[in-house]
Structures are given as C-alpha cells and as structure tokens.
Amino acid sequence: MTERAGRKAVVLLVDDDDEARELLAQVLTQSGYEVREVDDGSHAVALAGTRHGLDAVVSDVQMPVAGGFDVLDAFRRAGDGVPIVLMTAFGDVDAAMRAVDKGAYDYVTKPLDVRKLRATLEHAIERARLGETRARPDGRPHRAGAVVAHAAPMIELYKTIAQIAPSSITVLVIGESGCGKELVARTVHARSTRAAGPFVAVNCAALPETLLESELFGHVRGAFTGAVSDRRGLFEEATNGTLFLDEIGHVSPKMQGELLRVLQEGEIRRVGGGPVKVDVRVIGATNRDLEPLVATGQFRSDLYYRLNVVTLRVPPLRDRKEDIPPLVAHFLAIAADRAGIGVPPVAPDALAALCAYAWPGNVRELENVVQRALAVARPGGIVEDDLPDEVRAGPKPPPLPQAVSAEDWPTLDELTRRYVGRVLERTGGNRTRAAEILGVDRRTLSRMANRERGRDDDDDDGATS
C-alpha cells in the first residue's frame, strides 16, 4: 500500500546519520513512497499534532537531541494515529517491549532487512487506514521478571508477547524443556490487564489423572475417600488472573474433554459438585509437537485449536548462543548475591567452553552449571576446570601450529583493522558498499575505519546510531 487516496504514501525518515538516511530514503522512494527526511528527532517531534500529511514515521532510536522514543511519545500524545517504526543498532528485549508498550508499530534492528521494512510499512499504513492500532488499550506498561536476551528470535518473540498480552486470548507456548516457557507465560501475565491477579502454575505431567482433576477443579466434601471438606481448585484460585498449564500435551483424553468444556463455557465442575463460573486466562505449554498427536487422535483437535489461538515458540539456547554471555552474567550475579559474595570474573577459556556447548537442557541447565561453577571456583574467578566434564568436552578451537608461537599471532582488533582496510580497498573506498559486505551499518563502519587509521572513535560522523 504505497498509495493513499490516489497519492503516494508519505513516510517521514528520521536519522542523524546522513549517509544511512539518504540510502534508506532512496530505497523507500524506489519502492513507491514519498520520503521526507529530517536529521534529528526534535524536528519530527515538532510535526506531531500538526497537519503534516504523514502516513508513517521511521525513526532511529539514538540521536543526539531527541531520540526515537521522544518521537514516539510526541505522536502518541498528539493522537493522530500515524504508525511509528523504530530502528536501532542495539536491539534488546526490554527496548522492544517498551516500544510496543508505548504504541510503536514495530521495532527493527540494524542492519535493516529492507524487504521486511517495506512489508512492515505496507501493513502499518493499511492498519492505520482501517483505524487499527497496536497501542495498549490502557496505555500502561506492565513489568515482568528479568528477561535476559539479545538474540533476534527472542526480540521477535517478546515483541509478539507485548502485542498480545493485554487481551485475554488463550496462548500456547512451545519449546524444549528448560528453555524458559514459564518465564514467557509469566511475562504474558505480568504485561496483561490481569497482572494484579494471581499467576497459578501446575505441571500436568507430574500428577496422575485423578489427582490432577481434583487439583484443577477442586472437590466437595465426601466426593471421595479423604475428601473431608470442600476444596477450591486451581481454576478458582486463578480467578481474575492466569492459569499456566505446563506440559499440557501429557493430559489424558478425559482431562482434555474437561479442559475443553472450561475453555468453551467458562465454568468448571468440582469433583462431586456442581458448576462454578470462573474468569481465567489459560496459557498452555508443551515440549511436544501437538500436531502429530492430533493427527493420530492422541490429542483432541478441538482442544488444540482452542489452546492454539496464539502460539509462542521459544527457541532452544543452542539457536541463540549470543544470549549465553549475558545469561552467564545474570545467573552469576544472582548466585553470588545469594551466597553473600562478590561476583567473580569468568576466564575467557571458561566462557568459550560455555558458548561452544550444545546445552540440551537449555537455560535451566546453564543456570545449574553457573551455580556449580561458583560453588567450586577458587579465589580469582571461574576457569574452565570449574565446569562439568560434559561442558569442557565440547568443541574447541583448533590448536596453534607448532611452528608459530602465540605471541606471533595478531590480536582480534588487529585482524579486524586489517579486514576493514582490505574491504575498503576492494570497494574503492565506497563505505556504503563496504558496510553491506561487512554486515554493519554505515556508522559502525566509520568507527572501524577510523580505528584502522589510528584515529579516535569520536570522529566527525557524530554519535552512534
């Protein structure tokens, strides 16, 4: 949708990096948009609430005077319905969720996927035309527990959470054991309008069918041997809040039917008693692929579709290894605080081994390994020998050739400087093309090139975007 009412859709592009802004403006112009450019957020803020004729705004987050969040706040306060897309070179989960909380249409990281940005703008402008918005209905963000993630799949996951959390729709969380499915569920609850209500969790695989039924639905006095008084079940305990059904793929066919009735009718039936109305958001989780179970009749298709209104897939840790160093630091800080000691350093060989390991137990296994390492570490910090055998047995970098000593090898910074110089030489000094080859944005390349020439980071290109 690059045209509105017979005219080109107008996009305001806000970025203090002149070359990056001009390049993106050229791409969007070729895509059929009319592009207006400003080099700082303050100029964009001044347009909010005026007869600006804009159909969308694409703004960098970090700029010297006013940043992307200032632009977002100004346009949201003005209430003119212009969709805002924020872009940044430093993506993280907290910023992504904050952006969506505040009403941004999307939050994208550099270097940009131009095709994805074009699709995002098309959808944003069409939604704005239909009068839709992604802003929270109450405008108030809700905070969850600590979320430590920088990997792109996790940022996308938590952006989705921020979008769907305010509603009461049923959610299915899928992922391997230990990957953080309950944290995802707690984040959905904490960012919802039910955040003040209880979050109740139950592991469906840990209880036999008869006990699970009583746990979930409660019972009346005399319903069975040992039922000496009435007892409320977890559905009633979770009223006005969220019930998290972990490992829901393991429940029996009978229990599947009971759960389906609750989701359809909004009421439970205590064991031996009558119906009771409940107001509960249900979040299911499983480490099993439910579709084959549905195909073979082991899991009810009607319950599957009731649960699967929104699916959140949590990637395993081996697919987001860039999150391992910050997770190690996070778990180490928690464990050290509990032990009443300072946070010890982690030796490079230990961190390399942690990053190389496949983590079949995912984040839960990493947390346990960090706690163990802290317990056995000697003064001076955590080294590779403090890690379990299976972690230390992971893949290692190739040994140095015998004929060359370690002192003769260049540092990583030196190799980076050489490589940047070679790429710039091959592109004839064309920094735009060199940035594309290196997979970085234009500003990052400028800093690399200045270091390669021996100049200071604070060059004439200005602040980092």
ChimeraX attribute file (.defattr): number of C-alpha atoms within 10 A of each C-alpha:
attribute: neighborCount
match mode: 1-to-1
recipient: residues
	/A:1	15
	/A:2	21
	/A:3	16
	/A:4	13
	/A:5	6
	/A:6	7
	/A:7	10
	/A:8	16
	/A:9	21
	/A:10	22
	/A:11	26
	/A:12	22
	/A:13	25
	/A:14	28
	/A:15	26
	/A:16	25
	/A:17	20
	/A:18	15
	/A:19	15
	/A:20	16
	/A:21	20
	/A:22	15
	/A:23	13
	/A:24	16
	/A:25	20
	/A:26	13
	/A:27	16
	/A:28	20
	/A:29	17
	/A:30	10
	/A:31	12
	/A:32	14
	/A:33	23
	/A:34	19
	/A:35	21
	/A:36	14
	/A:37	18
	/A:38	16
	/A:39	18
	/A:40	23
	/A:41	26
	/A:42	19
	/A:43	15
	/A:44	24
	/A:45	19
	/A:46	13
	/A:47	16
	/A:48	21
	/A:49	16
	/A:50	11
	/A:51	8
	/A:52	12
	/A:53	12
	/A:54	21
	/A:55	25
	/A:56	23
	/A:57	26
	/A:58	25
	/A:59	30
	/A:60	29
	/A:61	25
	/A:62	22
	/A:63	21
	/A:64	15
	/A:65	11
	/A:66	16
	/A:67	23
	/A:68	28
	/A:69	21
	/A:70	17
	/A:71	27
	/A:72	29
	/A:73	18
	/A:74	18
	/A:75	25
	/A:76	20
	/A:77	11
	/A:78	15
	/A:79	11
	/A:80	15
	/A:81	21
	/A:82	25
	/A:83	29
	/A:84	30
	/A:85	26
	/A:86	25
	/A:87	25
	/A:88	21
	/A:89	19
	/A:90	13
	/A:91	18
	/A:92	20
	/A:93	20
	/A:94	17
	/A:95	17
	/A:96	25
	/A:97	27
	/A:98	18
	/A:99	24
	/A:100	25
	/A:101	24
	/A:102	19
	/A:103	24
	/A:104	25
	/A:105	28
	/A:106	22
	/A:107	24
	/A:108	23
	/A:109	17
	/A:110	16
	/A:111	15
	/A:112	16
	/A:113	10
	/A:114	12
	/A:115	10
	/A:116	11
	/A:117	17
	/A:118	17
	/A:119	11
	/A:120	16
	/A:121	26
	/A:122	16
	/A:123	15
	/A:124	24
	/A:125	27
	/A:126	18
	/A:127	16
	/A:128	18
	/A:129	14
	/A:130	9
	/A:131	9
	/A:132	13
	/A:133	17
	/A:134	19
	/A:135	20
	/A:136	21
	/A:137	12
	/A:138	9
	/A:139	10
	/A:140	14
	/A:141	18
	/A:142	20
	/A:143	16
	/A:144	16
	/A:145	10
	/A:146	10
	/A:147	17
	/A:148	19
	/A:149	22
	/A:150	19
	/A:151	17
	/A:152	16
	/A:153	15
	/A:154	20
	/A:155	22
	/A:156	17
	/A:157	18
	/A:158	24
	/A:159	22
	/A:160	18
	/A:161	23
	/A:162	25
	/A:163	20
	/A:164	19
	/A:165	22
	/A:166	24
	/A:167	15
	/A:168	19
	/A:169	15
	/A:170	20
	/A:171	24
	/A:172	25
	/A:173	25
	/A:174	22
	/A:175	18
	/A:176	18
	/A:177	18
	/A:178	19
	/A:179	22
	/A:180	20
	/A:181	25
	/A:182	18
	/A:183	14
	/A:184	23
	/A:185	27
	/A:186	21
	/A:187	22
	/A:188	29
	/A:189	30
	/A:190	24
	/A:191	25
	/A:192	27
	/A:193	21
	/A:194	21
	/A:195	21
	/A:196	13
	/A:197	17
	/A:198	17
	/A:199	21
	/A:200	17
	/A:201	18
	/A:202	17
	/A:203	14
	/A:204	24
	/A:205	17
	/A:206	12
	/A:207	13
	/A:208	11
	/A:209	16
	/A:210	10
	/A:211	11
	/A:212	20
	/A:213	22
	/A:214	19
	/A:215	20
	/A:216	24
	/A:217	25
	/A:218	23
	/A:219	24
	/A:220	18
	/A:221	15
	/A:222	14
	/A:223	16
	/A:224	11
	/A:225	7
	/A:226	8
	/A:227	13
	/A:228	12
	/A:229	10
	/A:230	16
	/A:231	17
	/A:232	15
	/A:233	20
	/A:234	20
	/A:235	27
	/A:236	22
	/A:237	20
	/A:238	21
	/A:239	19
	/A:240	19
	/A:241	24
	/A:242	29
	/A:243	26
	/A:244	28
	/A:245	24
	/A:246	23
	/A:247	20
	/A:248	24
	/A:249	21
	/A:250	18
	/A:251	20
	/A:252	16
	/A:253	14
	/A:254	10
	/A:255	17
	/A:256	18
	/A:257	15
	/A:258	16
	/A:259	22
	/A:260	18
	/A:261	15
	/A:262	19
	/A:263	18
	/A:264	10
	/A:265	10
	/A:266	16
	/A:267	20
	/A:268	23
	/A:269	19
	/A:270	23
	/A:271	24
	/A:272	14
	/A:273	16
	/A:274	11
	/A:275	12
	/A:276	13
	/A:277	14
	/A:278	18
	/A:279	16
	/A:280	25
	/A:281	24
	/A:282	25
	/A:283	28
	/A:284	25
	/A:285	27
	/A:286	21
	/A:287	19
	/A:288	16
	/A:289	11
	/A:290	18
	/A:291	14
	/A:292	11
	/A:293	15
	/A:294	15
	/A:295	11
	/A:296	10
	/A:297	11
	/A:298	16
	/A:299	22
	/A:300	18
	/A:301	15
	/A:302	13
	/A:303	18
	/A:304	18
	/A:305	13
	/A:306	17
	/A:307	23
	/A:308	17
	/A:309	11
	/A:310	17
	/A:311	16
	/A:312	19
	/A:313	17
	/A:314	19
	/A:315	18
	/A:316	20
	/A:317	25
	/A:318	18
	/A:319	12
	/A:320	15
	/A:321	19
	/A:322	15
	/A:323	19
	/A:324	22
	/A:325	16
	/A:326	13
	/A:327	19
	/A:328	22
	/A:329	17
	/A:330	16
	/A:331	18
	/A:332	23
	/A:333	18
	/A:334	15
	/A:335	21
	/A:336	16
	/A:337	12
	/A:338	9
	/A:339	12
	/A:340	9
	/A:341	10
	/A:342	11
	/A:343	16
	/A:344	17
	/A:345	13
	/A:346	20
	/A:347	13
	/A:348	12
	/A:349	15
	/A:350	19
	/A:351	17
	/A:352	18
	/A:353	20
	/A:354	23
	/A:355	21
	/A:356	19
	/A:357	19
	/A:358	17
	/A:359	21
	/A:360	16
	/A:361	17
	/A:362	18
	/A:363	21
	/A:364	15
	/A:365	16
	/A:366	22
	/A:367	20
	/A:368	13
	/A:369	20
	/A:370	23
	/A:371	18
	/A:372	15
	/A:373	22
	/A:374	21
	/A:375	14
	/A:376	12
	/A:377	16
	/A:378	12
	/A:379	8
	/A:380	10
	/A:381	14
	/A:382	23
	/A:383	19
	/A:384	20
	/A:385	14
	/A:386	19
	/A:387	22
	/A:388	13
	/A:389	10
	/A:390	11
	/A:391	20
	/A:392	19
	/A:393	12
	/A:394	14
	/A:395	13
	/A:396	12
	/A:397	8
	/A:398	6
	/A:399	6
	/A:400	10
	/A:401	8
	/A:402	7
	/A:403	6
	/A:404	9
	/A:405	9
	/A:406	10
	/A:407	7
	/A:408	7
	/A:409	11
	/A:410	10
	/A:411	10
	/A:412	9
	/A:413	12
	/A:414	13
	/A:415	12
	/A:416	16
	/A:417	18
	/A:418	13
	/A:419	15
	/A:420	20
	/A:421	17
	/A:422	14
	/A:423	18
	/A:424	19
	/A:425	12
	/A:426	12
	/A:427	13
	/A:428	11
	/A:429	13
	/A:430	12
	/A:431	19
	/A:432	18
	/A:433	16
	/A:434	23
	/A:435	20
	/A:436	13
	/A:437	12
	/A:438	12
	/A:439	14
	/A:440	16
	/A:441	20
	/A:442	26
	/A:443	22
	/A:444	14
	/A:445	20
	/A:446	19
	/A:447	18
	/A:448	20
	/A:449	20
	/A:450	15
	/A:451	18
	/A:452	18
	/A:453	11
	/A:454	10
	/A:455	12
	/A:456	10
	/A:457	16
	/A:458	11
	/A:459	12
	/A:460	7
	/A:461	15
	/A:462	14
	/A:463	14
	/A:464	18
	/A:465	22
